[in-house]
Amino acid sequence: MPPDPLLVTNRVSQAQEAPQPPLDLGSRIRELRTERGWSLDEAATQTGLSRSSLFKIEKDRMSPTFDALRKLAEGFGLDMTQLIGQQADRRGASRRSITRHHAKPTYSTANYDYRPLAEDLAHKAMLPFELVLRARSLDDFKDWDRHDTEDFVHVLSGTMVLYTEFYEPVTLEPGDNIYYDGRMGHACISQGETDAVVLWVSAT
């Protein structure tokens, strides 16, 4: 007897809307390092992070920047979404992915809430995120974010201020967007009481 379509739909909907556990990046990194049989020194070499930084991330004593997350993913041979979220779908051509509004998983670090989009697809040509900017000052960052790709940021709500090492800070309102070279040091914060929410697309 075929399953009741309504029952199946309800089950899928419930599964999609199930809350995601908080991002325990320290445990995730230790798990990946153990699987590969790497020491901290070996993992530091593979990821390009210092042994001290890697140790602090594993012990949840330091929140990694976006650039550090990217280095961790590349060092362990993963997509960003595989590092911080679900296992991605590795199928090739004719792919598509739909992320429903109420089914976006959220993973938090010190300055951002990350909501990966198209999380089920591996080896994407771009990494789309919805970011909630919780930082309110450049002092909240220990260092610039920087990576060897280009970024596109479109403000969905709130007010965002983007700091870069070669330009004056720029304030962006809902509907505004900016495209910049990620190799240039950068950091973004919210201005005002409301956290800004942005669509962040980074090339891989």
Beta strands, then each sheet from edge to edge (+ up, - down):
strand 1: 107-108
strand 2: 112-116
strand 3: 126-133
strand 4: 150-157
strand 5: 160-164
strand 6: 170-172
strand 7: 177-181
strand 8: 186-190
strand 9: 196-203
sheet 1: 1+ 2- 3+ 9- 4+ 7-
sheet 2: 6+ 5- 8+
end
